[in-house]
Amino acid sequence: MPEEKKYTFRSKRENGSSSAPRPRINTLPIALAIVIAGILIALGIFASSVYNAKNSQNQPAQQAPANQQAAAAKNIAPVTEADHVRGLIDAKVKIVEYSDLDCPFCKKVHATFQQILKDYDDNEVAWIYRHLPLPQLHPNAILKAQASECAAELGGNEGFWSFVDTLFDNQDAGAGRDEVIATATSLGFDENKFTACLDSEKYKDKVEQQAKNGAEAGSRGTPFTVLVSGDSYIPLSGAWPISTFKAQIDQLLKK
């Protein structure tokens, strides 16, 4: 019988050489194509973001309040001396805001309204703050709303705004009763009087009534703002750019 042939597979290292040299592929053009494609994609994303940013400034014109929303906005309670007002109560344009002290978007619009009051005369624009806590999102929001009313009781209008400004500046949704009392004490409020007021929940009904009125005026969340001037009511939901609010305010001032 003929001898059976045996085949043994050896690695290149064992053989000392490869069976045949493989042609080299020039990867430079491929790499350059990938880099160029990445640059083009990045430029496209950048251009899109710029367009969206510019376009957002024009949203009031594109998303004008529907007649139904404008009609609902007229349900807001009239501004009175019982309100927390920053500016002159008889200013031509009133910014009536329904807010939640633990809402991050409310914090943003709070700073916007602070700047607006600096940019307009006292007889042009006033800012009115009302409560619309959302406990399903912010469990301590009702507590803080009532605490701000205690600050108003003990420190008047100035005390109210000082307390609200401080809570927004140091916003912490996890801060509860003890932290709120500590904040009030740091602002100079009598700790015992403030604590007694807060624990009594004497302003619970006021907070609830303002929140109810906000819903009647068309709010579906916070911040919710209605610009009021004479018979004109312009609802704006959300933390819009300052240019959006100014555009609407300027239109009302021209009337």
C-alpha positions as CSV (number, residue, x, y, z in Angstrom):
1,M,0.0,0.0,0.0
2,P,1.2,3.5,-0.7
3,E,2.2,5.5,2.3
4,E,-0.6,7.8,3.5
5,K,0.2,11.4,3.2
6,K,-0.1,13.5,6.4
7,Y,-0.7,17.2,6.3
8,T,0.4,19.4,9.1
9,F,-0.8,23.0,9.5
10,R,1.9,25.2,10.9
11,S,1.8,28.8,11.9
12,K,3.8,31.4,10.0
13,R,6.2,31.5,13.0
14,E,6.7,27.8,12.7
15,N,7.3,27.9,9.0
16,G,9.4,31.0,9.2
17,S,7.6,32.7,6.4
18,S,4.1,33.3,5.0
19,S,2.8,31.4,2.1
20,A,2.4,34.5,0.0
21,P,2.7,38.3,0.8
22,R,-0.6,40.1,1.0
23,P,-0.9,43.3,-0.9
24,R,-1.0,46.4,1.3
25,I,-4.1,48.5,1.4
26,N,-3.7,52.3,1.5
27,T,-6.1,53.3,4.4
28,L,-5.3,57.0,4.2
29,P,-8.1,57.9,1.8
30,I,-10.6,56.0,3.9
31,A,-9.5,57.7,7.1
32,L,-9.7,61.1,5.4
33,A,-13.1,60.3,4.1
34,I,-14.3,59.4,7.7
35,V,-12.8,62.6,9.1
36,I,-14.4,64.8,6.4
37,A,-17.8,63.1,6.9
38,G,-17.5,63.7,10.7
39,I,-16.8,67.4,10.1
40,L,-19.7,67.7,7.7
41,I,-22.1,66.1,10.3
42,A,-20.8,68.4,13.1
43,L,-21.3,71.4,10.9
44,G,-24.8,70.3,10.1
45,I,-25.6,69.8,13.8
46,F,-24.1,73.2,14.6
47,A,-26.1,75.0,11.8
48,S,-29.3,73.3,13.0
49,S,-28.7,74.4,16.6
50,V,-28.1,78.0,15.5
51,Y,-31.3,77.9,13.5
52,N,-33.3,76.5,16.3
53,A,-31.9,79.1,18.8
54,K,-32.8,81.9,16.5
55,N,-36.2,80.4,15.7
56,S,-37.0,80.1,19.4
57,Q,-36.9,83.9,19.6
58,N,-39.8,84.1,17.2
59,Q,-42.0,81.6,18.9
60,P,-44.5,84.1,20.2
61,A,-45.5,85.0,16.6
62,Q,-45.5,81.4,15.5
63,Q,-47.4,80.1,18.6
64,A,-49.8,82.9,19.3
65,P,-52.2,82.1,22.1
66,A,-55.4,80.5,20.9
67,N,-58.7,82.3,21.5
68,Q,-59.6,79.7,24.0
69,Q,-56.4,80.2,26.0
70,A,-56.8,84.0,25.9
71,A,-60.4,83.7,27.1
72,A,-59.3,81.4,30.0
73,A,-56.6,83.9,31.0
74,K,-59.3,86.4,31.8
75,N,-60.4,84.2,34.7
76,I,-57.4,85.3,36.8
77,A,-58.3,87.1,40.0
78,P,-57.9,90.9,39.8
79,V,-54.7,92.3,41.2
80,T,-55.2,93.9,44.6
81,E,-53.3,95.3,47.5
82,A,-53.4,91.8,49.0
83,D,-51.1,90.5,46.3
84,H,-47.4,90.3,46.5
85,V,-46.4,93.1,44.1
86,R,-42.9,94.2,42.9
87,G,-43.2,97.6,41.4
88,L,-46.3,99.9,41.3
89,I,-49.6,98.2,41.4
90,D,-51.1,100.7,38.9
91,A,-48.3,100.0,36.3
92,K,-49.6,99.8,32.8
93,V,-48.5,96.2,32.3
94,K,-48.8,93.6,35.1
95,I,-46.9,90.4,35.0
96,V,-49.1,88.0,37.0
97,E,-47.0,84.8,37.6
98,Y,-48.2,81.5,39.1
99,S,-45.2,79.7,40.4
100,D,-43.7,76.8,42.3
101,L,-40.7,77.5,44.5
102,D,-39.1,74.1,43.8
103,C,-39.7,74.3,40.0
104,P,-36.3,74.8,38.1
105,F,-38.1,76.5,35.2
106,C,-39.7,78.9,37.7
107,K,-36.2,79.7,39.0
108,K,-35.2,80.6,35.5
109,V,-38.1,82.9,34.8
110,H,-37.7,84.5,38.2
111,A,-34.4,85.8,37.1
112,T,-35.9,86.9,33.8
113,F,-38.6,89.0,35.6
114,Q,-36.0,90.5,37.9
115,Q,-34.1,91.8,34.8
116,I,-37.3,93.0,33.2
117,L,-38.1,95.2,36.2
118,K,-34.7,96.8,35.8
119,D,-35.2,97.4,32.1
120,Y,-38.6,99.2,32.4
121,D,-39.9,102.2,34.4
122,D,-41.9,101.6,37.6
123,N,-45.1,103.0,35.9
124,E,-44.6,100.6,32.9
125,V,-44.3,97.1,34.4
126,A,-45.2,95.5,37.8
127,W,-44.7,91.9,38.8
128,I,-47.2,89.9,40.8
129,Y,-46.3,86.6,42.4
130,R,-49.0,83.9,43.1
131,H,-48.7,80.3,44.2
132,L,-49.1,77.2,42.1
133,P,-47.2,74.5,44.0
134,L,-47.1,71.0,42.3
135,P,-46.7,68.5,45.1
136,Q,-46.8,65.5,42.8
137,L,-43.5,66.8,41.4
138,H,-42.1,68.7,44.4
139,P,-43.3,67.4,47.8
140,N,-42.1,70.4,49.7
141,A,-43.5,73.0,47.4
142,I,-46.7,73.6,49.4
143,L,-44.7,73.9,52.6
144,K,-42.5,76.6,51.0
145,A,-45.4,78.5,49.6
146,Q,-47.0,78.7,53.0
147,A,-43.6,79.7,54.5
148,S,-43.3,82.6,52.1
149,E,-46.7,83.8,53.4
150,C,-45.3,83.7,56.9
151,A,-42.4,85.7,55.7
152,A,-44.9,88.3,54.3
153,E,-46.8,88.3,57.7
154,L,-43.6,89.0,59.6
155,G,-41.7,91.1,57.2
156,G,-44.3,92.7,54.8
157,N,-43.9,92.8,51.1
158,E,-40.1,93.3,51.3
159,G,-39.8,90.3,53.6
160,F,-41.8,88.2,51.2
161,W,-39.7,89.0,48.2
162,S,-36.4,88.6,50.1
163,F,-37.5,85.1,51.3
164,V,-38.7,84.1,47.8
165,D,-35.5,85.4,46.1
166,T,-33.4,83.5,48.6
167,L,-35.2,80.2,48.1
168,F,-34.8,80.5,44.3
169,D,-31.2,81.5,44.6
170,N,-30.5,78.4,46.7
171,Q,-33.2,76.2,45.2
172,D,-33.2,72.7,46.8
173,A,-36.3,70.5,46.2
174,G,-35.1,68.2,49.0
175,A,-35.0,71.0,51.6
176,G,-37.9,70.5,54.1
177,R,-39.2,72.2,57.2
178,D,-35.9,72.5,59.1
179,E,-34.1,74.0,56.2
180,V,-36.9,76.5,55.5
181,I,-36.9,77.7,59.0
182,A,-33.1,78.0,58.9
183,T,-33.4,80.1,55.8
184,A,-35.9,82.4,57.5
185,T,-33.7,82.8,60.5
186,S,-30.7,83.6,58.4
187,L,-32.8,86.5,56.9
188,G,-33.5,87.9,60.3
189,F,-37.0,86.5,60.9
190,D,-37.9,85.6,64.5
191,E,-37.4,81.8,64.6
192,N,-40.2,81.2,67.2
193,K,-42.8,83.4,65.4
194,F,-41.9,82.0,62.0
195,T,-42.0,78.4,63.2
196,A,-45.4,78.9,64.9
197,C,-46.8,80.5,61.7
198,L,-45.5,77.7,59.5
199,D,-46.7,74.9,61.8
200,S,-50.2,76.4,62.0
201,E,-50.7,76.1,58.3
202,K,-52.8,79.3,58.5
203,Y,-52.1,80.1,54.8
204,K,-53.0,76.7,53.4
205,D,-56.3,77.9,52.0
206,K,-54.7,81.0,50.4
207,V,-52.2,78.8,48.6
208,E,-54.9,76.4,47.5
209,Q,-57.1,79.2,46.2
210,Q,-54.3,80.8,44.2
211,A,-53.4,77.4,42.7
212,K,-57.1,76.8,41.8
213,N,-57.3,80.2,40.2
214,G,-54.2,79.5,38.1
215,A,-55.8,76.4,36.8
216,E,-59.0,78.3,36.0
217,A,-56.9,80.8,34.0
218,G,-55.5,78.0,31.9
219,S,-52.4,76.8,33.6
220,R,-51.2,73.3,32.9
221,G,-47.9,73.6,34.8
222,T,-45.4,76.1,36.0
223,P,-44.3,78.8,35.5
224,F,-47.6,80.2,34.1
225,T,-47.8,83.9,33.4
226,V,-50.5,86.2,32.3
227,L,-49.6,89.7,31.0
228,V,-52.4,92.0,31.9
229,S,-53.0,95.5,30.5
230,G,-56.4,97.0,30.6
231,D,-58.7,94.5,28.7
232,S,-55.7,92.6,27.2
233,Y,-54.7,89.2,28.7
234,I,-51.8,87.4,27.2
235,P,-51.0,83.9,28.7
236,L,-47.5,82.5,28.4
237,S,-46.7,79.0,29.7
238,G,-43.1,78.1,30.5
239,A,-39.8,79.9,31.0
240,W,-39.6,81.8,27.7
241,P,-36.5,83.9,26.7
242,I,-36.6,87.5,28.0
243,S,-37.0,88.7,24.4
244,T,-40.3,86.9,24.2
245,F,-41.7,88.6,27.3
246,K,-40.3,92.0,26.2
247,A,-41.9,91.7,22.8
248,Q,-45.3,91.2,24.3
249,I,-44.8,93.9,26.9
250,D,-43.7,96.4,24.3
251,Q,-46.8,95.7,22.3
252,L,-49.0,96.3,25.3
253,L,-47.2,99.5,26.2
254,K,-47.9,100.9,22.7
255,K,-51.7,100.5,23.1
